[in-house]
Amino acid sequence: MGSGFVPVSYGNCLFVTINENGFRVSILFLFRFLSPPLFISWAKVESVAEKQFLFMRYTAIRIRDNWPIISFYGKAGKHILEAHAKVSSKSDRPGR
């Protein structure tokens, strides 16, 4: 997450919880000081797209109102991409 050549990386200290309302991101309790968990509802997500940099695939999430792009690698990114696609397909159905 971040811009330019100095992005923030949490490595294996980040936990992602996904449900039908959105996703929650929290940091391992040892590093959590002044960093409360963050919940982002699907309504606030502008776009979720799979991207690639060199040989690494990742999921780029753009939040409405000019937040930085949040990137997730590995299983977390894959699951967020799938969950967003599922939520988006439900909201695109006629009669909803």
Contacts in CASP RR format, 6 or more apart in sequence:
PFRMAT RR
TARGET T0000
AUTHOR 0000-0000-0000
METHOD contacts of the structure
MODEL  1
MGSGFVPVSYGNCLFVTINENGFRVSILFLFRFLSPPLFISWAKVESVAE
KQFLFMRYTAIRIRDNWPIISFYGKAGKHILEAHAKVSSKSDRPGR
1 7 0 8 1.000
1 8 0 8 1.000
1 68 0 8 1.000
1 69 0 8 1.000
1 70 0 8 1.000
1 71 0 8 1.000
2 8 0 8 1.000
2 68 0 8 1.000
2 69 0 8 1.000
3 68 0 8 1.000
7 71 0 8 1.000
10 27 0 8 1.000
13 27 0 8 1.000
13 28 0 8 1.000
13 30 0 8 1.000
13 31 0 8 1.000
14 25 0 8 1.000
14 26 0 8 1.000
14 27 0 8 1.000
14 28 0 8 1.000
14 76 0 8 1.000
15 25 0 8 1.000
15 26 0 8 1.000
15 27 0 8 1.000
15 28 0 8 1.000
16 23 0 8 1.000
16 24 0 8 1.000
16 25 0 8 1.000
16 72 0 8 1.000
16 76 0 8 1.000
16 77 0 8 1.000
16 79 0 8 1.000
16 80 0 8 1.000
17 23 0 8 1.000
17 24 0 8 1.000
17 26 0 8 1.000
18 24 0 8 1.000
18 79 0 8 1.000
18 80 0 8 1.000
18 83 0 8 1.000
20 42 0 8 1.000
20 87 0 8 1.000
21 41 0 8 1.000
21 42 0 8 1.000
22 39 0 8 1.000
22 40 0 8 1.000
22 41 0 8 1.000
22 42 0 8 1.000
22 45 0 8 1.000
22 83 0 8 1.000
22 87 0 8 1.000
23 39 0 8 1.000
23 40 0 8 1.000
23 80 0 8 1.000
23 83 0 8 1.000
24 37 0 8 1.000
24 38 0 8 1.000
24 39 0 8 1.000
24 40 0 8 1.000
25 37 0 8 1.000
25 38 0 8 1.000
25 40 0 8 1.000
26 32 0 8 1.000
26 37 0 8 1.000
26 38 0 8 1.000
27 35 0 8 1.000
40 61 0 8 1.000
40 63 0 8 1.000
42 84 0 8 1.000
42 87 0 8 1.000
42 88 0 8 1.000
44 63 0 8 1.000
44 64 0 8 1.000
44 65 0 8 1.000
45 61 0 8 1.000
45 62 0 8 1.000
45 63 0 8 1.000
45 64 0 8 1.000
45 84 0 8 1.000
46 62 0 8 1.000
46 63 0 8 1.000
46 64 0 8 1.000
47 60 0 8 1.000
47 61 0 8 1.000
47 62 0 8 1.000
48 59 0 8 1.000
48 60 0 8 1.000
48 61 0 8 1.000
48 62 0 8 1.000
48 80 0 8 1.000
48 81 0 8 1.000
48 84 0 8 1.000
48 85 0 8 1.000
49 59 0 8 1.000
49 60 0 8 1.000
50 57 0 8 1.000
50 58 0 8 1.000
50 59 0 8 1.000
50 60 0 8 1.000
50 81 0 8 1.000
51 57 0 8 1.000
51 58 0 8 1.000
51 59 0 8 1.000
51 60 0 8 1.000
51 71 0 8 1.000
52 58 0 8 1.000
56 73 0 8 1.000
57 73 0 8 1.000
57 74 0 8 1.000
58 71 0 8 1.000
58 72 0 8 1.000
58 73 0 8 1.000
58 74 0 8 1.000
58 77 0 8 1.000
59 71 0 8 1.000
59 72 0 8 1.000
59 73 0 8 1.000
59 76 0 8 1.000
59 77 0 8 1.000
59 78 0 8 1.000
59 80 0 8 1.000
59 81 0 8 1.000
60 69 0 8 1.000
60 70 0 8 1.000
60 71 0 8 1.000
61 69 0 8 1.000
61 70 0 8 1.000
61 71 0 8 1.000
61 72 0 8 1.000
61 80 0 8 1.000
62 69 0 8 1.000
63 70 0 8 1.000
72 80 0 8 1.000
90 96 0 8 1.000
END
